[in-house]
Amino acid sequence: MSTNNTITATLPQLAKMIDHSLLHPTMTDEDVLAGLKIARENNVATACVKPYLIPLAKRELANTDVKVCPVIGFPHGNSTTEIKVLEATAAAETGGTEIDMVVNIGKVLGGDWDYVQTEIAAINSAVVSRGAILKVIFENDYLQSPHIIRLSQICTEIGVAFAKTSSGYGFVKQSDGSYNYLGATVADLKLMREHCGPEVQIKAAGGVRSLDDLLHVLSLGVTRIGATATVAILEDAKKRGIGMEPTTVEFKPMVEKASGY
């Protein structure tokens, strides 16, 4: 529960909100092993990995309750539905228990909702039938509010486990010519929580880099985040007195940022 800029939480609760992200394209196996060690030692929810790393992650996380979370159609969602289903099926059968997929962004922007819904439903069916759950990545930086609302409704109708804001790699050309992204914004998270049914959880990814950010999104109804700053976030929590027992702390709100492509 939260009131204004305070919230009550425990350290294990915060750790189990984190999908520790190991998705940068330059990561070597050595980098990934170091990241899996962080995931294991901090007892996070999952380690989020590229599909070829599932066996390695499964081995390194054996005898823990940290799950393996592979991504498919990542990061731009442009594979055919058939390939996405095959990739998701292989990911679940190889040991992925939570699967993060990217929607077909062009189809979303073009309003081809039948295509979008059929694809998400097919992938969800493939993973659920194999004992896994699905998180659907919207890539909100490319979208406007009506797209986010309709995707939230589709996720609810299909009954996916999570709706997720971003891949962390949805770079948009800015007015100065540079490429960057906002990721999870307060406005988009509120919109997703409002329009997703209560059984669909919300994952905030991209831009959640501090304990204050984590606490703020938790206050908005977010139950999972994607993060690379796992160690810094949890060390800060300990420094601020968050431990095994419920502790009420203040947080600095995230800056409201306008989103949209």
RARACOR-V655696 format. One record per residue. RES is the residue in three letters. SS is DSSP state (2 for helix, 1 for strand, 0 for the rest). PSI is psi in whole degrees, -180 to 180 (none if undefined). NEAR is the number of other ideal C-beta (glycine too) atoms within 10 Angstrom. Layout:
res,ss,psi,near
RES,SS,PSI,NEAR
RES,SS,PSI,NEAR
This chain:
res,ss,psi,near
MET,0,155,9
SER,1,151,16
THR,1,120,9
ASN,0,-119,9
ASN,0,32,14
THR,1,153,13
ILE,1,151,18
THR,1,131,15
ALA,1,166,22
THR,0,162,15
LEU,2,-45,18
PRO,2,-36,12
GLN,2,-45,15
LEU,2,-41,21
ALA,2,-40,19
LYS,0,5,17
MET,0,-9,23
ILE,1,126,26
ASP,1,108,28
HIS,1,118,26
SER,1,124,25
LEU,1,59,22
LEU,0,-5,24
HIS,0,137,13
PRO,0,-19,7
THR,0,-1,5
MET,0,128,16
THR,0,172,8
ASP,2,-35,10
GLU,2,-43,8
ASP,2,-43,12
VAL,2,-42,20
LEU,2,-41,15
ALA,2,-40,12
GLY,2,-38,24
LEU,2,-33,24
LYS,2,-41,12
ILE,2,-46,16
ALA,2,-43,29
ARG,2,-47,17
GLU,2,-27,13
ASN,2,0,19
ASN,0,50,15
VAL,0,-178,24
ALA,0,-54,21
THR,1,164,25
ALA,1,124,30
CYS,1,117,30
VAL,1,162,28
LYS,0,152,17
PRO,2,-38,16
TYR,2,-14,10
LEU,2,0,22
ILE,2,-50,20
PRO,2,-41,11
LEU,2,-47,16
ALA,2,-42,28
LYS,2,-42,18
ARG,2,-46,11
GLU,2,-24,19
LEU,0,8,19
ALA,0,145,10
ASN,0,23,5
THR,0,171,14
ASP,0,23,9
VAL,0,123,24
LYS,1,162,21
VAL,1,125,27
CYS,1,92,29
PRO,1,156,30
VAL,1,149,24
ILE,1,153,28
GLY,0,34,25
PHE,0,138,20
PRO,0,2,17
HIS,0,-3,16
GLY,0,20,24
ASN,0,-1,13
SER,0,161,18
THR,0,158,11
THR,2,-41,16
GLU,2,-45,10
ILE,2,-40,12
LYS,2,-42,23
VAL,2,-43,21
LEU,2,-43,14
GLU,2,-43,21
ALA,2,-41,28
THR,2,-47,19
ALA,2,-40,16
ALA,2,-44,27
ALA,2,-40,24
GLU,2,-25,14
THR,2,-16,15
GLY,0,1,17
GLY,0,129,28
THR,0,-18,17
GLU,1,127,23
ILE,1,125,29
ASP,1,118,28
MET,1,152,28
VAL,1,134,24
VAL,0,165,27
ASN,0,100,21
ILE,2,-41,22
GLY,2,-39,13
LYS,2,-36,17
VAL,2,-49,22
LEU,2,-30,13
GLY,0,-4,11
GLY,0,22,12
ASP,0,72,14
TRP,2,-29,15
ASP,2,-45,9
TYR,2,-48,16
VAL,2,-46,22
GLN,2,-42,18
THR,2,-42,13
GLU,2,-48,24
ILE,2,-42,23
ALA,2,-40,17
ALA,2,-42,15
ILE,2,-42,25
ASN,2,-44,23
SER,2,-41,15
ALA,2,-43,23
VAL,2,-40,26
VAL,2,-39,17
SER,0,-14,10
ARG,0,19,16
GLY,0,11,10
ALA,0,173,24
ILE,1,162,18
LEU,1,137,27
LYS,1,131,27
VAL,1,117,27
ILE,1,120,30
PHE,0,-37,26
GLU,0,67,28
ASN,2,-25,30
ASP,2,-26,23
TYR,2,-8,21
LEU,0,163,23
GLN,0,168,12
SER,2,-44,14
PRO,2,-34,9
HIS,2,-44,22
ILE,2,-41,23
ILE,2,-47,16
ARG,2,-41,17
LEU,2,-39,26
SER,2,-41,22
GLN,2,-42,16
ILE,2,-44,20
CYS,2,-37,29
THR,2,-44,16
GLU,2,-39,13
ILE,2,-32,19
GLY,0,37,13
VAL,0,164,25
ALA,0,-42,20
PHE,1,146,21
ALA,1,134,25
LYS,1,140,30
THR,0,-44,32
SER,0,162,28
SER,0,-23,28
GLY,0,-1,24
TYR,0,20,16
GLY,0,71,27
PHE,0,131,14
VAL,1,138,15
LYS,1,125,10
GLN,0,172,10
SER,0,-25,5
ASP,0,6,6
GLY,0,-10,6
SER,0,164,9
TYR,1,129,9
ASN,1,-180,12
TYR,0,157,19
LEU,0,-35,19
GLY,0,-135,23
ALA,0,117,28
THR,0,155,23
VAL,2,-44,17
ALA,2,-44,16
ASP,2,-39,24
LEU,2,-41,22
LYS,2,-42,13
LEU,2,-45,17
MET,2,-43,27
ARG,2,-36,18
GLU,2,-39,10
HIS,2,-10,18
CYS,0,141,23
GLY,0,162,12
PRO,0,-23,8
GLU,0,-12,10
VAL,0,119,22
GLN,1,161,18
ILE,1,131,25
LYS,1,126,28
ALA,1,124,30
ALA,1,143,27
GLY,0,106,25
GLY,0,-3,22
VAL,0,94,29
ARG,0,-3,16
SER,0,167,17
LEU,2,-41,24
ASP,2,-43,19
ASP,2,-45,22
LEU,2,-46,27
LEU,2,-38,27
HIS,2,-47,22
VAL,2,-32,26
LEU,2,-40,21
SER,2,-20,18
LEU,0,0,16
GLY,0,7,16
VAL,0,138,22
THR,0,-5,15
ARG,1,145,24
ILE,1,156,30
GLY,1,131,29
ALA,1,147,27
THR,0,-17,18
ALA,0,35,19
THR,2,-49,21
VAL,2,-47,13
ALA,2,-41,13
ILE,2,-49,24
LEU,2,-32,23
GLU,2,-40,13
ASP,2,-39,16
ALA,2,-44,22
LYS,2,-42,11
LYS,2,-30,9
ARG,0,14,15
GLY,0,11,10
ILE,0,122,23
GLY,0,-143,12
MET,0,-27,9
GLU,0,150,7
PRO,0,128,11
THR,1,135,15
THR,1,126,13
VAL,1,157,16
GLU,1,153,11
PHE,0,152,22
LYS,0,121,12
PRO,0,148,13
MET,0,147,22
VAL,0,131,8
GLU,0,127,9
LYS,0,140,13
ALA,0,138,7
SER,0,174,24
GLY,0,145,16
TYR,0,none,14
